[in-house]
Amino acid sequence: MHSVKYCDTYANIEDRATVNDGDKRREKQVKQLGENHGKRAVAMYCLLVVATTAGFAAIFIISFEFQAIWRREYVRLENKFTDLEKEFRQLKEKNYNESGKAVSTVQQLNDSKSNYERPTLYYYASTLTWQSSKTFCESFDRTLCTFDQICPLNNAGRRYIDDVIPGDHWTPVLEGHNDWVEIGDYHVFPCLLHRPPQWGTLPTWGVSSASAPHKGYVYCCKVSAATERVAPPIRYQYIGKAATYNMSAQHCEQQGRKLCYSSDVCKASKPVLGLVKGDKWIAVRDRHNEWIEIGDHAGNTCKTHGIVHGLPSWGERTDGSLLDHVGYVYCCRSSAGR
């Protein structure tokens, strides 16, 4: 009796132990499963962090490389522009050859091919003068444009015919010797004449071949009744009392011209540009250091100095002395005659 009861009791204890062991195993499995899920979650989080960091790093590197490429390209283009601008500014004044035809260094800047009547804009040289600009246009059988052609008048006032050029830029006009008009935006608006009453006086740089950043542009127009009506009379140029034969020749060469022959200066024993009062001599191309009288002194008008007095020593002086009877210059095209 006692033996049976004891066995039953032992069996119950064993069953409970088995149940407890199963619970523990399930608990351990659940715990292990939780730990595995936790590790997977941590791993996935770390992977996400790594991927995100790598993505940002890649974006940063690509952005940095793009900026570096852009910066290099910007510097390259800026240097190229600077070189082009420097080359543009260094064009020499003698921009056409002995035949009077324009050479390739002169650049046409606006499109007037379809309309010959329209003013044509060129960049000629930063060393140009009013006279050399006029000579340049004449080499195309054209002439300088008038103020009205560059800045026509309408109901709203004067309006520049092309896009305004950034900066301070002046171009010569035909109205008068050394007349210039603003075609840049430096003075707020273009179409400003560089003479009283609009702007100061006639510019000294307009008759100087020294390079200046505010000159270089030239408008050439078809010769017409409008240009002939306002064209200033042809006159002698004056370079001062220190003039010598070589100085006179160089002055003409700066305009792409030559000294005239005596036969161009005088026709029928009269100066073609008019008689000057007093004793006045100008250099001519007949031979080196030859001069011709254009004044009314002592009955020598239109006589060469070589015939009357012999070649003058003062024509080749080097002491810089000032003489009242020199200073006028008359320049002709390369070929004989104007």
Short mmCIF file of the C-alpha atoms (twelve columns), coordinates in Angstrom:
data_MODEL
# 
_entry.id   MODEL 
# 
loop_
_atom_site.group_PDB 
_atom_site.id 
_atom_site.type_symbol 
_atom_site.label_atom_id 
_atom_site.label_alt_id 
_atom_site.label_comp_id 
_atom_site.label_asym_id 
_atom_site.label_seq_id 
_atom_site.Cartn_x 
_atom_site.Cartn_y 
_atom_site.Cartn_z 
_atom_site.pdbx_PDB_model_num 
ATOM 1   C CA . MET A 1   0.000  0.000   0.000    1 
ATOM 2   C CA . HIS A 2   2.688  2.380   1.016    1 
ATOM 3   C CA . SER A 3   4.801  1.246   -1.925   1 
ATOM 4   C CA . VAL A 4   2.076  2.098   -4.433   1 
ATOM 5   C CA . LYS A 5   1.498  5.522   -2.919   1 
ATOM 6   C CA . TYR A 6   5.167  6.265   -2.964   1 
ATOM 7   C CA . CYS A 7   5.417  5.322   -6.653   1 
ATOM 8   C CA . ASP A 8   2.454  7.507   -7.512   1 
ATOM 9   C CA . THR A 9   3.995  10.421  -5.663   1 
ATOM 10  C CA . TYR A 10  7.312  9.939   -7.391   1 
ATOM 11  C CA . ALA A 11  5.604  9.774   -10.790  1 
ATOM 12  C CA . ASN A 12  3.780  13.049  -10.090  1 
ATOM 13  C CA . ILE A 13  7.036  14.723  -9.093   1 
ATOM 14  C CA . GLU A 14  8.693  13.391  -12.243  1 
ATOM 15  C CA . ASP A 15  5.837  14.682  -14.395  1 
ATOM 16  C CA . ARG A 16  6.084  18.113  -12.798  1 
ATOM 17  C CA . ALA A 17  9.834  18.099  -13.312  1 
ATOM 18  C CA . THR A 18  9.325  17.228  -16.955  1 
ATOM 19  C CA . VAL A 19  6.839  20.071  -17.290  1 
ATOM 20  C CA . ASN A 20  9.223  22.446  -15.581  1 
ATOM 21  C CA . ASP A 21  12.043 21.372  -17.883  1 
ATOM 22  C CA . GLY A 22  9.861  22.023  -20.931  1 
ATOM 23  C CA . ASP A 23  8.978  25.481  -19.671  1 
ATOM 24  C CA . LYS A 24  12.585 26.247  -19.094  1 
ATOM 25  C CA . ARG A 25  13.503 25.056  -22.574  1 
ATOM 26  C CA . ARG A 26  10.709 27.155  -24.104  1 
ATOM 27  C CA . GLU A 27  11.761 30.106  -21.986  1 
ATOM 28  C CA . LYS A 28  15.329 29.598  -23.082  1 
ATOM 29  C CA . GLN A 29  14.235 29.330  -26.744  1 
ATOM 30  C CA . VAL A 30  12.151 32.493  -26.434  1 
ATOM 31  C CA . LYS A 31  15.045 34.273  -24.802  1 
ATOM 32  C CA . GLN A 32  17.431 33.006  -27.474  1 
ATOM 33  C CA . LEU A 33  14.980 34.076  -30.183  1 
ATOM 34  C CA . GLY A 34  14.731 37.544  -28.635  1 
ATOM 35  C CA . GLU A 35  18.468 37.818  -28.488  1 
ATOM 36  C CA . ASN A 36  18.739 36.768  -32.138  1 
ATOM 37  C CA . HIS A 37  16.106 39.327  -33.192  1 
ATOM 38  C CA . GLY A 38  17.913 41.972  -31.190  1 
ATOM 39  C CA . LYS A 39  21.205 41.170  -32.843  1 
ATOM 40  C CA . ARG A 40  19.557 41.266  -36.266  1 
ATOM 41  C CA . ALA A 41  17.974 44.623  -35.450  1 
ATOM 42  C CA . VAL A 42  21.281 46.032  -34.267  1 
ATOM 43  C CA . ALA A 43  23.014 44.675  -37.355  1 
ATOM 44  C CA . MET A 44  20.378 46.152  -39.637  1 
ATOM 45  C CA . TYR A 45  20.608 49.512  -37.820  1 
ATOM 46  C CA . CYS A 46  24.392 49.493  -38.117  1 
ATOM 47  C CA . LEU A 47  24.107 48.586  -41.791  1 
ATOM 48  C CA . LEU A 48  21.635 51.431  -42.307  1 
ATOM 49  C CA . VAL A 49  23.951 53.870  -40.530  1 
ATOM 50  C CA . VAL A 50  26.923 52.689  -42.590  1 
ATOM 51  C CA . ALA A 51  24.938 52.923  -45.836  1 
ATOM 52  C CA . THR A 52  23.628 56.390  -44.971  1 
ATOM 53  C CA . THR A 53  27.105 57.584  -44.020  1 
ATOM 54  C CA . ALA A 54  28.548 56.134  -47.221  1 
ATOM 55  C CA . GLY A 55  25.803 57.825  -49.220  1 
ATOM 56  C CA . PHE A 56  26.470 61.205  -47.652  1 
ATOM 57  C CA . ALA A 57  30.195 60.698  -48.140  1 
ATOM 58  C CA . ALA A 58  29.648 59.852  -51.808  1 
ATOM 59  C CA . ILE A 59  27.426 62.909  -52.291  1 
ATOM 60  C CA . PHE A 60  30.015 65.104  -50.580  1 
ATOM 61  C CA . ILE A 61  32.847 63.705  -52.694  1 
ATOM 62  C CA . ILE A 62  30.843 64.096  -55.918  1 
ATOM 63  C CA . SER A 63  29.839 67.638  -54.916  1 
ATOM 64  C CA . PHE A 64  33.440 68.498  -54.058  1 
ATOM 65  C CA . GLU A 65  34.694 67.083  -57.366  1 
ATOM 66  C CA . PHE A 66  31.978 68.949  -59.275  1 
ATOM 67  C CA . GLN A 67  32.933 72.199  -57.550  1 
ATOM 68  C CA . ALA A 68  36.600 71.575  -58.334  1 
ATOM 69  C CA . ILE A 69  35.788 70.902  -62.004  1 
ATOM 70  C CA . TRP A 70  33.571 73.974  -62.174  1 
ATOM 71  C CA . ARG A 71  36.242 76.089  -60.502  1 
ATOM 72  C CA . ARG A 72  38.923 74.886  -62.926  1 
ATOM 73  C CA . GLU A 73  36.654 75.552  -65.899  1 
ATOM 74  C CA . TYR A 74  35.770 78.999  -64.589  1 
ATOM 75  C CA . VAL A 75  39.453 79.882  -64.124  1 
ATOM 76  C CA . ARG A 76  40.248 78.537  -67.611  1 
ATOM 77  C CA . LEU A 77  37.493 80.589  -69.232  1 
ATOM 78  C CA . GLU A 78  38.430 83.662  -67.218  1 
ATOM 79  C CA . ASN A 79  42.072 83.353  -68.280  1 
ATOM 80  C CA . LYS A 80  41.011 82.819  -71.879  1 
ATOM 81  C CA . PHE A 81  38.784 85.898  -71.746  1 
ATOM 82  C CA . THR A 82  41.629 87.913  -70.222  1 
ATOM 83  C CA . ASP A 83  44.003 86.768  -72.962  1 
ATOM 84  C CA . LEU A 84  41.463 87.594  -75.665  1 
ATOM 85  C CA . GLU A 85  40.788 90.998  -74.155  1 
ATOM 86  C CA . LYS A 86  44.521 91.703  -73.922  1 
ATOM 87  C CA . GLU A 87  45.018 90.643  -77.526  1 
ATOM 88  C CA . PHE A 88  42.010 92.742  -78.504  1 
ATOM 89  C CA . ARG A 89  43.452 95.825  -76.798  1 
ATOM 90  C CA . GLN A 90  46.923 95.358  -78.280  1 
ATOM 91  C CA . LEU A 91  45.819 95.757  -81.890  1 
ATOM 92  C CA . LYS A 92  48.132 98.262  -83.508  1 
ATOM 93  C CA . GLU A 93  46.895 101.346 -85.219  1 
ATOM 94  C CA . LYS A 94  48.164 100.356 -88.650  1 
ATOM 95  C CA . ASN A 95  45.455 97.799  -89.325  1 
ATOM 96  C CA . TYR A 96  45.376 97.911  -93.104  1 
ATOM 97  C CA . ASN A 97  48.043 97.323  -95.690  1 
ATOM 98  C CA . GLU A 98  49.559 99.505  -98.359  1 
ATOM 99  C CA . SER A 99  46.717 98.837  -100.805 1 
ATOM 100 C CA . GLY A 100 44.265 100.356 -98.338  1 
ATOM 101 C CA . LYS A 101 42.365 97.101  -97.767  1 
ATOM 102 C CA . ALA A 102 41.414 96.101  -94.245  1 
ATOM 103 C CA . VAL A 103 43.367 93.195  -92.760  1 
ATOM 104 C CA . SER A 104 41.995 90.413  -90.583  1 
ATOM 105 C CA . THR A 105 42.933 92.015  -87.250  1 
ATOM 106 C CA . VAL A 106 40.081 94.482  -87.649  1 
ATOM 107 C CA . GLN A 107 36.872 92.944  -86.310  1 
ATOM 108 C CA . GLN A 108 33.352 93.738  -87.425  1 
ATOM 109 C CA . LEU A 109 31.089 93.624  -84.372  1 
ATOM 110 C CA . ASN A 110 27.551 94.043  -85.685  1 
ATOM 111 C CA . ASP A 111 25.677 92.458  -88.568  1 
ATOM 112 C CA . SER A 112 25.218 94.964  -91.370  1 
ATOM 113 C CA . LYS A 113 25.921 92.674  -94.320  1 
ATOM 114 C CA . SER A 114 22.231 92.404  -95.164  1 
ATOM 115 C CA . ASN A 115 21.797 96.176  -95.066  1 
ATOM 116 C CA . TYR A 116 24.595 98.230  -96.574  1 
ATOM 117 C CA . GLU A 117 22.829 101.421 -95.513  1 
ATOM 118 C CA . ARG A 118 23.160 100.504 -91.844  1 
ATOM 119 C CA . PRO A 119 26.188 101.803 -89.872  1 
ATOM 120 C CA . THR A 120 28.832 99.093  -89.462  1 
ATOM 121 C CA . LEU A 121 30.626 98.832  -86.111  1 
ATOM 122 C CA . TYR A 122 34.289 97.767  -86.033  1 
ATOM 123 C CA . TYR A 123 36.838 97.382  -83.310  1 
ATOM 124 C CA . TYR A 124 39.858 99.024  -84.916  1 
ATOM 125 C CA . ALA A 125 42.550 99.745  -82.293  1 
ATOM 126 C CA . SER A 126 42.925 101.372 -78.884  1 
ATOM 127 C CA . THR A 127 45.502 103.688 -80.470  1 
ATOM 128 C CA . LEU A 128 43.148 105.186 -83.054  1 
ATOM 129 C CA . THR A 129 42.576 108.907 -83.493  1 
ATOM 130 C CA . TRP A 130 39.676 110.764 -85.041  1 
ATOM 131 C CA . GLN A 131 41.646 111.207 -88.262  1 
ATOM 132 C CA . SER A 132 42.896 107.599 -88.439  1 
ATOM 133 C CA . SER A 133 39.312 106.403 -87.898  1 
ATOM 134 C CA . LYS A 134 38.155 108.521 -90.799  1 
ATOM 135 C CA . THR A 135 40.978 107.187 -92.942  1 
ATOM 136 C CA . PHE A 136 40.081 103.632 -91.910  1 
ATOM 137 C CA . CYS A 137 36.493 104.030 -93.112  1 
ATOM 138 C CA . GLU A 138 37.660 105.645 -96.342  1 
ATOM 139 C CA . SER A 139 39.745 102.524 -97.055  1 
ATOM 140 C CA . PHE A 140 36.362 100.746 -97.521  1 
ATOM 141 C CA . ASP A 141 35.073 103.602 -99.707  1 
ATOM 142 C CA . ARG A 142 32.909 104.582 -96.758  1 
ATOM 143 C CA . THR A 143 33.061 107.388 -94.219  1 
ATOM 144 C CA . LEU A 144 32.621 108.025 -90.526  1 
ATOM 145 C CA . CYS A 145 28.982 107.964 -89.453  1 
ATOM 146 C CA . THR A 146 27.188 111.052 -88.255  1 
ATOM 147 C CA . PHE A 147 25.823 111.549 -84.759  1 
ATOM 148 C CA . ASP A 148 22.277 111.221 -86.133  1 
ATOM 149 C CA . GLN A 149 23.120 107.878 -87.748  1 
ATOM 150 C CA . ILE A 150 24.546 106.391 -84.529  1 
ATOM 151 C CA . CYS A 151 21.995 107.988 -82.202  1 
ATOM 152 C CA . PRO A 152 18.859 108.736 -84.264  1 
ATOM 153 C CA . LEU A 153 16.302 111.101 -82.793  1 
ATOM 154 C CA . ASN A 154 12.749 109.888 -82.169  1 
ATOM 155 C CA . ASN A 155 9.830  110.885 -79.967  1 
ATOM 156 C CA . ALA A 156 11.567 109.435 -76.892  1 
ATOM 157 C CA . GLY A 157 14.809 111.301 -77.574  1 
ATOM 158 C CA . ARG A 158 18.138 109.955 -78.805  1 
ATOM 159 C CA . ARG A 159 18.478 106.173 -78.951  1 
ATOM 160 C CA . TYR A 160 21.706 104.251 -79.636  1 
ATOM 161 C CA . ILE A 161 21.248 101.908 -82.613  1 
ATOM 162 C CA . ASP A 162 23.089 98.900  -81.089  1 
ATOM 163 C CA . ASP A 163 23.342 97.250  -77.685  1 
ATOM 164 C CA . VAL A 164 25.148 99.490  -75.229  1 
ATOM 165 C CA . ILE A 165 28.768 98.389  -74.631  1 
ATOM 166 C CA . PRO A 166 29.572 97.925  -70.909  1 
ATOM 167 C CA . GLY A 167 32.056 100.512 -69.678  1 
ATOM 168 C CA . ASP A 168 33.370 103.836 -70.946  1 
ATOM 169 C CA . HIS A 169 33.625 103.723 -74.746  1 
ATOM 170 C CA . TRP A 170 33.638 106.546 -77.304  1 
ATOM 171 C CA . THR A 171 33.429 106.436 -81.085  1 
ATOM 172 C CA . PRO A 172 34.259 109.261 -83.534  1 
ATOM 173 C CA . VAL A 173 31.503 110.998 -85.469  1 
ATOM 174 C CA . LEU A 174 31.658 113.015 -88.671  1 
ATOM 175 C CA . GLU A 175 30.129 116.302 -87.516  1 
ATOM 176 C CA . GLY A 176 33.431 117.953 -86.695  1 
ATOM 177 C CA . HIS A 177 37.141 117.278 -86.400  1 
ATOM 178 C CA . ASN A 178 37.747 115.322 -83.150  1 
ATOM 179 C CA . ASP A 179 34.027 114.899 -82.374  1 
ATOM 180 C CA . TRP A 180 33.211 111.768 -80.309  1 
ATOM 181 C CA . VAL A 181 30.046 110.194 -78.896  1 
ATOM 182 C CA . GLU A 182 29.654 107.833 -75.909  1 
ATOM 183 C CA . ILE A 183 28.407 104.325 -76.843  1 
ATOM 184 C CA . GLY A 184 29.035 102.743 -73.424  1 
ATOM 185 C CA . ASP A 185 27.070 102.791 -70.166  1 
ATOM 186 C CA . TYR A 186 29.738 104.480 -68.027  1 
ATOM 187 C CA . HIS A 187 27.873 107.797 -68.021  1 
ATOM 188 C CA . VAL A 188 24.503 106.119 -67.329  1 
ATOM 189 C CA . PHE A 189 23.290 106.568 -70.894  1 
ATOM 190 C CA . PRO A 190 24.960 106.584 -74.350  1 
ATOM 191 C CA . CYS A 191 24.695 109.269 -77.052  1 
ATOM 192 C CA . LEU A 192 26.635 111.841 -75.021  1 
ATOM 193 C CA . LEU A 193 28.848 114.103 -77.163  1 
ATOM 194 C CA . HIS A 194 32.343 114.858 -75.830  1 
ATOM 195 C CA . ARG A 195 32.127 118.614 -76.360  1 
ATOM 196 C CA . PRO A 196 30.286 121.592 -74.928  1 
ATOM 197 C CA . PRO A 197 27.643 121.898 -73.739  1 
ATOM 198 C CA . GLN A 198 27.166 118.168 -73.081  1 
ATOM 199 C CA . TRP A 199 30.547 117.004 -71.825  1 
ATOM 200 C CA . GLY A 200 33.628 119.149 -71.259  1 
ATOM 201 C CA . THR A 201 35.709 120.018 -74.295  1 
ATOM 202 C CA . LEU A 202 37.011 118.198 -77.348  1 
ATOM 203 C CA . PRO A 203 39.231 115.390 -75.993  1 
ATOM 204 C CA . THR A 204 43.007 115.623 -76.292  1 
ATOM 205 C CA . TRP A 205 43.155 111.812 -76.536  1 
ATOM 206 C CA . GLY A 206 41.083 112.060 -79.735  1 
ATOM 207 C CA . VAL A 207 44.102 113.389 -81.641  1 
ATOM 208 C CA . SER A 208 46.695 111.280 -79.810  1 
ATOM 209 C CA . SER A 209 47.858 107.848 -80.968  1 
ATOM 210 C CA . ALA A 210 48.575 106.802 -77.383  1 
ATOM 211 C CA . SER A 211 46.630 103.689 -76.373  1 
ATOM 212 C CA . ALA A 212 43.526 104.300 -74.246  1 
ATOM 213 C CA . PRO A 213 40.920 101.757 -73.056  1 
ATOM 214 C CA . HIS A 214 37.968 104.049 -73.854  1 
ATOM 215 C CA . LYS A 215 38.648 104.269 -77.593  1 
ATOM 216 C CA . GLY A 216 38.896 101.662 -80.330  1 
ATOM 217 C CA . TYR A 217 35.366 101.390 -81.746  1 
ATOM 218 C CA . VAL A 218 34.578 102.901 -85.151  1 
ATOM 219 C CA . TYR A 219 31.297 103.227 -87.064  1 
ATOM 220 C CA . CYS A 220 31.587 103.394 -90.855  1 
ATOM 221 C CA . CYS A 221 28.698 104.448 -93.089  1 
ATOM 222 C CA . LYS A 222 27.915 104.558 -96.768  1 
ATOM 223 C CA . VAL A 223 28.777 107.908 -98.320  1 
ATOM 224 C CA . SER A 224 25.459 109.683 -98.797  1 
ATOM 225 C CA . ALA A 225 23.901 113.095 -98.949  1 
ATOM 226 C CA . ALA A 226 23.550 112.949 -95.152  1 
ATOM 227 C CA . THR A 227 27.258 112.309 -94.562  1 
ATOM 228 C CA . GLU A 228 28.396 114.777 -97.206  1 
ATOM 229 C CA . ARG A 229 26.184 117.459 -95.662  1 
ATOM 230 C CA . VAL A 230 27.875 117.255 -92.225  1 
ATOM 231 C CA . ALA A 231 31.409 116.276 -93.286  1 
ATOM 232 C CA . PRO A 232 33.942 118.771 -91.950  1 
ATOM 233 C CA . PRO A 233 36.096 120.516 -94.544  1 
ATOM 234 C CA . ILE A 234 39.400 118.794 -95.323  1 
ATOM 235 C CA . ARG A 235 42.145 120.750 -93.656  1 
ATOM 236 C CA . TYR A 236 45.795 120.654 -92.787  1 
ATOM 237 C CA . GLN A 237 46.666 118.875 -89.569  1 
ATOM 238 C CA . TYR A 238 48.807 120.654 -87.020  1 
ATOM 239 C CA . ILE A 239 51.422 118.848 -84.917  1 
ATOM 240 C CA . GLY A 240 53.256 121.788 -83.378  1 
ATOM 241 C CA . LYS A 241 56.286 124.008 -83.838  1 
ATOM 242 C CA . ALA A 242 58.717 121.205 -82.997  1 
ATOM 243 C CA . ALA A 243 57.775 119.387 -86.214  1 
ATOM 244 C CA . THR A 244 60.530 117.851 -88.321  1 
ATOM 245 C CA . TYR A 245 60.411 115.951 -91.597  1 
ATOM 246 C CA . ASN A 246 60.502 112.569 -89.836  1 
ATOM 247 C CA . MET A 247 57.858 113.624 -87.296  1 
ATOM 248 C CA . SER A 248 55.565 114.695 -90.145  1 
ATOM 249 C CA . ALA A 249 56.090 111.398 -91.970  1 
ATOM 250 C CA . GLN A 250 55.460 109.364 -88.798  1 
ATOM 251 C CA . HIS A 251 52.290 111.330 -88.094  1 
ATOM 252 C CA . CYS A 252 50.898 110.304 -91.480  1 
ATOM 253 C CA . GLU A 253 52.045 106.690 -91.074  1 
ATOM 254 C CA . GLN A 254 50.131 106.447 -87.787  1 
ATOM 255 C CA . GLN A 255 47.009 107.104 -89.840  1 
ATOM 256 C CA . GLY A 256 47.929 104.520 -92.462  1 
ATOM 257 C CA . ARG A 257 48.865 107.258 -94.912  1 
ATOM 258 C CA . LYS A 258 51.954 108.885 -96.402  1 
ATOM 259 C CA . LEU A 259 53.207 112.405 -96.909  1 
ATOM 260 C CA . CYS A 260 51.764 113.919 -100.068 1 
ATOM 261 C CA . TYR A 261 53.762 114.780 -103.146 1 
ATOM 262 C CA . SER A 262 54.110 118.465 -103.945 1 
ATOM 263 C CA . SER A 263 51.857 117.902 -106.970 1 
ATOM 264 C CA . ASP A 264 49.090 116.773 -104.580 1 
ATOM 265 C CA . VAL A 265 49.552 119.780 -102.289 1 
ATOM 266 C CA . CYS A 266 49.382 122.381 -105.034 1 
ATOM 267 C CA . LYS A 267 47.365 122.587 -108.237 1 
ATOM 268 C CA . ALA A 268 47.853 125.452 -110.681 1 
ATOM 269 C CA . SER A 269 50.289 127.071 -108.205 1 
ATOM 270 C CA . LYS A 270 47.651 127.186 -105.480 1 
ATOM 271 C CA . PRO A 271 47.433 125.038 -102.303 1 
ATOM 272 C CA . VAL A 272 44.456 122.706 -102.745 1 
ATOM 273 C CA . LEU A 273 43.503 123.119 -99.068  1 
ATOM 274 C CA . GLY A 274 43.836 126.858 -99.165  1 
ATOM 275 C CA . LEU A 275 46.477 129.479 -98.593  1 
ATOM 276 C CA . VAL A 276 47.840 129.954 -95.060  1 
ATOM 277 C CA . LYS A 277 48.836 133.398 -93.875  1 
ATOM 278 C CA . GLY A 278 52.555 133.914 -93.301  1 
ATOM 279 C CA . ASP A 279 55.633 131.788 -93.947  1 
ATOM 280 C CA . LYS A 280 54.451 128.176 -93.606  1 
ATOM 281 C CA . TRP A 281 56.108 125.024 -94.937  1 
ATOM 282 C CA . ILE A 282 54.923 121.407 -94.949  1 
ATOM 283 C CA . ALA A 283 56.912 118.237 -95.618  1 
ATOM 284 C CA . VAL A 284 56.339 116.491 -98.956  1 
ATOM 285 C CA . ARG A 285 57.197 113.078 -100.327 1 
ATOM 286 C CA . ASP A 286 59.169 114.198 -103.398 1 
ATOM 287 C CA . ARG A 287 62.441 113.356 -101.632 1 
ATOM 288 C CA . HIS A 288 63.719 113.120 -98.077  1 
ATOM 289 C CA . ASN A 289 63.554 116.441 -96.187  1 
ATOM 290 C CA . GLU A 290 61.763 118.254 -98.991  1 
ATOM 291 C CA . TRP A 291 59.220 120.942 -98.022  1 
ATOM 292 C CA . ILE A 292 56.723 123.123 -99.899  1 
ATOM 293 C CA . GLU A 293 55.441 126.603 -99.055  1 
ATOM 294 C CA . ILE A 294 51.683 126.801 -98.380  1 
ATOM 295 C CA . GLY A 295 51.867 130.340 -97.010  1 
ATOM 296 C CA . ASP A 296 51.751 133.694 -98.759  1 
ATOM 297 C CA . HIS A 297 55.274 134.745 -97.792  1 
ATOM 298 C CA . ALA A 298 57.729 136.363 -100.241 1 
ATOM 299 C CA . GLY A 299 55.993 135.051 -103.352 1 
ATOM 300 C CA . ASN A 300 57.156 131.474 -102.653 1 
ATOM 301 C CA . THR A 301 53.701 129.898 -102.517 1 
ATOM 302 C CA . CYS A 302 53.742 126.322 -103.877 1 
ATOM 303 C CA . LYS A 303 57.522 126.376 -104.375 1 
ATOM 304 C CA . THR A 304 59.664 123.629 -102.861 1 
ATOM 305 C CA . HIS A 305 62.399 124.564 -100.406 1 
ATOM 306 C CA . GLY A 306 64.968 122.557 -102.333 1 
ATOM 307 C CA . ILE A 307 64.507 124.700 -105.413 1 
ATOM 308 C CA . VAL A 308 64.317 128.058 -103.620 1 
ATOM 309 C CA . HIS A 309 66.838 127.610 -100.804 1 
ATOM 310 C CA . GLY A 310 68.119 124.041 -100.916 1 
ATOM 311 C CA . LEU A 311 67.090 121.298 -98.467  1 
ATOM 312 C CA . PRO A 312 66.656 122.908 -95.018  1 
ATOM 313 C CA . SER A 313 68.823 121.908 -92.067  1 
ATOM 314 C CA . TRP A 314 65.951 122.793 -89.733  1 
ATOM 315 C CA . GLY A 315 63.898 119.983 -91.323  1 
ATOM 316 C CA . GLU A 316 66.144 117.416 -89.632  1 
ATOM 317 C CA . ARG A 317 67.009 119.251 -86.414  1 
ATOM 318 C CA . THR A 318 67.217 117.193 -83.246  1 
ATOM 319 C CA . ASP A 319 67.432 119.906 -80.592  1 
ATOM 320 C CA . GLY A 320 63.649 120.221 -80.181  1 
ATOM 321 C CA . SER A 321 63.675 123.906 -81.041  1 
ATOM 322 C CA . LEU A 322 60.355 125.549 -81.887  1 
ATOM 323 C CA . LEU A 323 59.915 127.219 -85.269  1 
ATOM 324 C CA . ASP A 324 56.968 129.343 -86.371  1 
ATOM 325 C CA . HIS A 325 57.144 128.276 -90.021  1 
ATOM 326 C CA . VAL A 326 56.569 124.528 -89.419  1 
ATOM 327 C CA . GLY A 327 53.818 122.479 -87.788  1 
ATOM 328 C CA . TYR A 328 51.312 121.846 -90.575  1 
ATOM 329 C CA . VAL A 329 51.007 118.366 -92.088  1 
ATOM 330 C CA . TYR A 330 49.102 117.116 -95.121  1 
ATOM 331 C CA . CYS A 331 48.696 113.317 -95.453  1 
ATOM 332 C CA . CYS A 332 47.680 111.359 -98.547  1 
ATOM 333 C CA . ARG A 333 46.758 107.765 -99.247  1 
ATOM 334 C CA . SER A 334 49.611 105.384 -100.018 1 
ATOM 335 C CA . SER A 335 49.268 105.902 -103.744 1 
ATOM 336 C CA . ALA A 336 49.796 109.321 -105.249 1 
ATOM 337 C CA . GLY A 337 46.921 111.683 -104.638 1 
ATOM 338 C CA . ARG A 338 44.282 111.711 -101.956 1 
# 
